[in-house]
Amino acid sequence: MKYENGAVRKRMAFDRGMEAIGFFIVSLLILVVLSIFLFVIGNGLSGINIKILTTDGNTTSGGLFNAIIGTWLLTGVGLTISLPVGLFGAVYISEYSNSRAGSFLKLFADLLTGIPSIVLGFFGYLMIVVYLRFGFSLLAGGIILAIMMIPYILRISEISLSNIPKDIREAAYALGADKYKMILRVLLSKAKSGVIVGSVLAVSIASGETAQLLYTAGWNNGLPTGLTNSEVGYLTYVVWQGINQPSAYSHQLAFAAAFVLLVMILALILMSKYVQRGK
Amino acid sequence: MRPKESATERIFHYFNFFMALIPISIILLILAFLSYYSYRAIIYNGTNFFTSYLWYPGQFSRNPIIVRGILVPYGSSFGALLFLIGTLLTSLIAIAIALPTSLIASLTINLYVPRRLKRLSISMLELFAGIPSVVYGLWGILVLEPLLFRFLEPWMRDHLAFIPGFSGAIVSGSGIIASGLILSIMILPIITSVVSDTMSSISSSVKDGAYALGATRWEMGKYILRQGSKIQTLGATLLGLGRALGETMAVLMVSGSVLNTLPDSIYSPINTMAAAIASLLDSAFIDPTNMNVYALTELGLLLFFITMVVNIVGRTIVGRGILRGYEHEI
């Protein structure tokens, strides 16, 4: 098309220019995120082997077995604690409270994600490790991870609960169900996929955390022997310590740990997308 | 109509109520513990905490002394000015980079990216939020820092030296620029997800109205999308700021963790409140008077207070929490 008006042509050209700049910036960002993944995958793949995955290590020698199991145990304890809190907290907000109290409670749940990770870990040290005398342990680290996992589970469960149409509640009442039976048997089965998505996301984020665990879980060259007063190793610690040490092998361990972490997190994110689609 | 409440019903009701109260109880517990463990430090440090940048643990081999009724290690000084400056500076740089980038990215996604690629490009940007902060630190040490040290920082010194703070010695890649850049990458998905969501929720009749008046796509974006998401952008920026202020591991790994030296240029190493707590707490445990732990608690209390205020305001504006760009999952 031909434009007679110079001003219009100028505006159209400006639009094209901004389109080019915009595409450049978005592509650059995508390139950066992909380069971070490729950087970890490339360096991690070359250093990873069955022996590293199956032997215990101490961030400068050995393998990652204790760290992998430790990360699973810590997030497992975290999920065990945060799931009932998040789920039934969501039930209260969606089914029992009025909307003002509900948004007040939701605000505080959201604030839990805003606590700086090291402050949360420091609090865990002061209260759980020292005051409750749990020591550096699975339970101390797990409770602290649970605190940061609660909001993800609570918020996503709450949204799936309130998306359930009112008719379904009325139908359950019409069949003579008590409210708690209606919630436990009808609503929770309907909201299942939302609860799973929230839990999977919470686990994926918790498994990448470090600062919360530095002064609550500690580090263990083997596996913990109990819930309290027995330190636990975890993958993010290997990444942090390994890269700060001079030896080539500790760098290899750091990359292997980062690789295992990213694979776990990507798998969890894909899993949550899959559950969501099946909803 | 509601069925009659049975005993089981009442127990279930209270159980749920108790669970819903846990988040607020945790916040209050944190506040209580941090306050209790820091009041001695608050008395001892006084205003020195905000005006001095000297952080000395003191000499544990000498007998502790009593200052203002508090037992403290001989020769100790807990001035947090360096950490305050570092936190503020790195967070501001992060916002200064992330905010315009997020705005342009959101506008591009909403104006120019073809509909079938829109979901994909948003998912790609969301991947940023899934990367753990130690992995950002790892990447920062081995990729970003060498790039800064060899190329960007010398270029900035040669060409931008007329800006105050842009001339000075380049010691290594770690420091203010590396921390600010890493933080900007980390908060980018938070701001982008909120802003681009708000932009795509703007009613298409308004957008069509702008086009009907002869606006180009960019003009529509500038006058309708950007104006229409202004408040949400502010809220999202605050949520991003809250995250940048409290981010620990990535900054700890690329900041240079300097102590007792104020930065003299933008190339200097730095330290932040969060990184200082993480790196100093280990050695604070050996202080027999515990004052080193109390002083770090004071730092933690201040950081907690600042991030909570920023988050409450941001959350109130945006109307949802900082779910690190995961809001789309819902």
Boltz contact constraints between the chains, C-beta under 6 A:
constraints:
  - contact:
      token1: [A, 11]
      token2: [B, 216]
      max_distance: 6.0
  - contact:
      token1: [A, 15]
      token2: [B, 216]
      max_distance: 6.0
  - contact:
      token1: [A, 15]
      token2: [B, 217]
      max_distance: 6.0
  - contact:
      token1: [A, 15]
      token2: [B, 218]
      max_distance: 6.0
  - contact:
      token1: [A, 18]
      token2: [B, 218]
      max_distance: 6.0
  - contact:
      token1: [A, 19]
      token2: [B, 112]
      max_distance: 6.0
  - contact:
      token1: [A, 22]
      token2: [B, 104]
      max_distance: 6.0
  - contact:
      token1: [A, 22]
      token2: [B, 108]
      max_distance: 6.0
  - contact:
      token1: [A, 22]
      token2: [B, 112]
      max_distance: 6.0
  - contact:
      token1: [A, 25]
      token2: [B, 104]
      max_distance: 6.0
  - contact:
      token1: [A, 26]
      token2: [B, 105]
      max_distance: 6.0
  - contact:
      token1: [A, 26]
      token2: [B, 108]
      max_distance: 6.0
  - contact:
      token1: [A, 30]
      token2: [B, 124]
      max_distance: 6.0
  - contact:
      token1: [A, 33]
      token2: [B, 127]
      max_distance: 6.0
  - contact:
      token1: [A, 33]
      token2: [B, 128]
      max_distance: 6.0
  - contact:
      token1: [A, 36]
      token2: [B, 139]
      max_distance: 6.0
  - contact:
      token1: [A, 39]
      token2: [B, 139]
      max_distance: 6.0
  - contact:
      token1: [A, 85]
      token2: [B, 19]
      max_distance: 6.0
  - contact:
      token1: [A, 85]
      token2: [B, 22]
      max_distance: 6.0
  - contact:
      token1: [A, 88]
      token2: [B, 16]
      max_distance: 6.0
  - contact:
      token1: [A, 88]
      token2: [B, 19]
      max_distance: 6.0
  - contact:
      token1: [A, 89]
      token2: [B, 19]
      max_distance: 6.0
  - contact:
      token1: [A, 89]
      token2: [B, 20]
      max_distance: 6.0
  - contact:
      token1: [A, 91]
      token2: [B, 16]
      max_distance: 6.0
  - contact:
      token1: [A, 92]
      token2: [B, 16]
      max_distance: 6.0
  - contact:
      token1: [A, 92]
      token2: [B, 17]
      max_distance: 6.0
  - contact:
      token1: [A, 92]
      token2: [B, 20]
      max_distance: 6.0
  - contact:
      token1: [A, 93]
      token2: [B, 20]
      max_distance: 6.0
  - contact:
      token1: [A, 105]
      token2: [B, 20]
      max_distance: 6.0
  - contact:
      token1: [A, 108]
      token2: [B, 23]
      max_distance: 6.0
  - contact:
      token1: [A, 108]
      token2: [B, 24]
      max_distance: 6.0
  - contact:
      token1: [A, 108]
      token2: [B, 27]
      max_distance: 6.0
  - contact:
      token1: [A, 109]
      token2: [B, 23]
      max_distance: 6.0
  - contact:
      token1: [A, 110]
      token2: [B, 315]
      max_distance: 6.0
  - contact:
      token1: [A, 110]
      token2: [B, 321]
      max_distance: 6.0
  - contact:
      token1: [A, 111]
      token2: [B, 311]
      max_distance: 6.0
  - contact:
      token1: [A, 112]
      token2: [B, 23]
      max_distance: 6.0
  - contact:
      token1: [A, 113]
      token2: [B, 321]
      max_distance: 6.0
  - contact:
      token1: [A, 113]
      token2: [B, 322]
      max_distance: 6.0
  - contact:
      token1: [A, 114]
      token2: [B, 242]
      max_distance: 6.0
  - contact:
      token1: [A, 114]
      token2: [B, 307]
      max_distance: 6.0
  - contact:
      token1: [A, 114]
      token2: [B, 311]
      max_distance: 6.0
  - contact:
      token1: [A, 114]
      token2: [B, 322]
      max_distance: 6.0
  - contact:
      token1: [A, 116]
      token2: [B, 246]
      max_distance: 6.0
  - contact:
      token1: [A, 116]
      token2: [B, 274]
      max_distance: 6.0
  - contact:
      token1: [A, 116]
      token2: [B, 303]
      max_distance: 6.0
  - contact:
      token1: [A, 116]
      token2: [B, 307]
      max_distance: 6.0
  - contact:
      token1: [A, 117]
      token2: [B, 248]
      max_distance: 6.0
  - contact:
      token1: [A, 118]
      token2: [B, 248]
      max_distance: 6.0
  - contact:
      token1: [A, 118]
      token2: [B, 274]
      max_distance: 6.0
  - contact:
      token1: [A, 118]
      token2: [B, 277]
      max_distance: 6.0
  - contact:
      token1: [A, 118]
      token2: [B, 278]
      max_distance: 6.0
  - contact:
      token1: [A, 119]
      token2: [B, 300]
      max_distance: 6.0
  - contact:
      token1: [A, 119]
      token2: [B, 303]
      max_distance: 6.0
  - contact:
      token1: [A, 119]
      token2: [B, 304]
      max_distance: 6.0
  - contact:
      token1: [A, 122]
      token2: [B, 300]
      max_distance: 6.0
  - contact:
      token1: [A, 123]
      token2: [B, 30]
      max_distance: 6.0
  - contact:
      token1: [A, 123]
      token2: [B, 33]
      max_distance: 6.0
  - contact:
      token1: [A, 126]
      token2: [B, 33]
      max_distance: 6.0
  - contact:
      token1: [A, 126]
      token2: [B, 37]
      max_distance: 6.0
  - contact:
      token1: [A, 127]
      token2: [B, 33]
      max_distance: 6.0
  - contact:
      token1: [A, 147]
      token2: [B, 26]
      max_distance: 6.0
  - contact:
      token1: [A, 156]
      token2: [B, 330]
      max_distance: 6.0
  - contact:
      token1: [A, 159]
      token2: [B, 330]
      max_distance: 6.0
  - contact:
      token1: [A, 178]
      token2: [B, 3]
      max_distance: 6.0
  - contact:
      token1: [A, 178]
      token2: [B, 9]
      max_distance: 6.0
  - contact:
      token1: [A, 179]
      token2: [B, 9]
      max_distance: 6.0
  - contact:
      token1: [A, 180]
      token2: [B, 9]
      max_distance: 6.0
  - contact:
      token1: [A, 180]
      token2: [B, 12]
      max_distance: 6.0
  - contact:
      token1: [A, 197]
      token2: [B, 329]
      max_distance: 6.0
  - contact:
      token1: [A, 201]
      token2: [B, 326]
      max_distance: 6.0
  - contact:
      token1: [A, 208]
      token2: [B, 132]
      max_distance: 6.0
  - contact:
      token1: [A, 210]
      token2: [B, 134]
      max_distance: 6.0
  - contact:
      token1: [A, 210]
      token2: [B, 249]
      max_distance: 6.0
  - contact:
      token1: [A, 211]
      token2: [B, 248]
      max_distance: 6.0
  - contact:
      token1: [A, 211]
      token2: [B, 249]
      max_distance: 6.0
  - contact:
      token1: [A, 211]
      token2: [B, 278]
      max_distance: 6.0
  - contact:
      token1: [A, 236]
      token2: [B, 134]
      max_distance: 6.0
  - contact:
      token1: [A, 239]
      token2: [B, 134]
      max_distance: 6.0
  - contact:
      token1: [A, 239]
      token2: [B, 138]
      max_distance: 6.0
  - contact:
      token1: [A, 240]
      token2: [B, 134]
      max_distance: 6.0
  - contact:
      token1: [A, 243]
      token2: [B, 138]
      max_distance: 6.0
  - contact:
      token1: [A, 243]
      token2: [B, 141]
      max_distance: 6.0
  - contact:
      token1: [A, 258]
      token2: [B, 135]
      max_distance: 6.0
  - contact:
      token1: [A, 258]
      token2: [B, 138]
      max_distance: 6.0
  - contact:
      token1: [A, 265]
      token2: [B, 130]
      max_distance: 6.0
  - contact:
      token1: [A, 269]
      token2: [B, 130]
      max_distance: 6.0
